[in-house]
Amino acid sequence: MPEIKFVAADGKERIVSCPVGTTVMKCAQMNAISGIYAECGGQRMCATCHVYVDEAFLSTLPPMSVDEDEMLEATASDRMPNSRLSCAIIVQPEHENLVVHLPEFQR
């Protein structure tokens, strides 16, 4: 299982193992990571699972869908070039040591 590092807005880090095929959002929920609310349950309809992906891993992610792109326009924290919805990132073996930063605000 790849390990993913979640970095809170205050800089606190937590590394958790995530099963391949699970979304980063679901992995955060399974490990009680604070700061990912996922109010829509992972349907790309609320933007409360917004994360900033470490730039070294951007090329390992699937292309952004139209739905995800639209939702990222409605984030509570600033959208950045490395913004993604964690519900749209399916953990793959190449995500070993993936680093995602949590925004200060989700709502």
ZAMARGU-4260 file (C-alpha; in steps of 0.2 Angstrom, whole numbers, plus 5000, padded with zeros to 4 digits):
<rodrens>
0) 5000/5000/5000 | 5007/5017/4995 | 5010/5029/5009 | 5003/5046/5007 | 5008/5061/5018
5) 4995/5074/5022 | 5001/5091/5027 | 4989/5102/5037 | 4988/5120/5034 | 4997/5123/5051
10) 5012/5112/5045 | 5008/5096/5055 | 5011/5080/5045 | 5003/5063/5045 | 5008/5048/5035
15) 4996/5035/5031 | 4995/5019/5021 | 4982/5019/5007 | 4975/5004/4997 | 4978/5005/4978
20) 4961/5009/4970 | 4955/5020/4985 | 4953/5039/4982 | 4964/5050/4992 | 4948/5057/5000
25) 4942/5040/5006 | 4960/5036/5013 | 4959/5053/5023 | 4942/5048/5030 | 4947/5030/5034
30) 4962/5038/5044 | 4953/5052/5052 | 4963/5065/5043 | 4956/5082/5049 | 4952/5095/5035
35) 4944/5085/5022 | 4925/5086/5024 | 4919/5077/5008 | 4901/5083/5011 | 4895/5076/4994
40) 4903/5059/4998 | 4915/5060/4983 | 4904/5064/4969 | 4914/5080/4964 | 4900/5091/4969
45) 4905/5101/4984 | 4924/5105/4983 | 4926/5101/5002 | 4940/5088/4998 | 4951/5101/4990
50) 4970/5098/4991 | 4986/5105/4985 | 4996/5091/4977 | 5015/5091/4978 | 5021/5097/4961
55) 5032/5081/4959 | 5017/5070/4958 | 5006/5081/4947 | 5011/5070/4931 | 5005/5054/4940
60) 4987/5060/4941 | 4974/5058/4929 | 4968/5073/4918 | 4956/5084/4927 | 4938/5081/4922
65) 4927/5096/4917 | 4917/5093/4933 | 4932/5093/4944 | 4938/5109/4935 | 4921/5118/4938
70) 4921/5113/4957 | 4938/5119/4959 | 4932/5137/4955 | 4921/5136/4970 | 4934/5132/4983
75) 4934/5141/5000 | 4953/5143/4999 | 4962/5149/4984 | 4963/5138/4969 | 4981/5135/4964
80) 4989/5127/4949 | 4991/5111/4959 | 4974/5111/4966 | 4964/5095/4964 | 4949/5087/4972
85) 4955/5072/4983 | 4939/5062/4978 | 4946/5062/4960 | 4963/5055/4964 | 4963/5036/4964
90) 4978/5029/4973 | 4990/5020/4962 | 5007/5011/4965 | 5016/5027/4958 | 5008/5037/4972
95) 5021/5030/4985 | 5026/5045/4996 | 5013/5056/4988 | 5012/5073/4997 | 4995/5082/4998
100) 4993/5099/5007 | 4977/5103/5015 | 4970/5121/5013 | 4967/5132/5027 | 4948/5132/5024
105) 4936/5120/5015 | 4920/5129/5018
</rodrens>
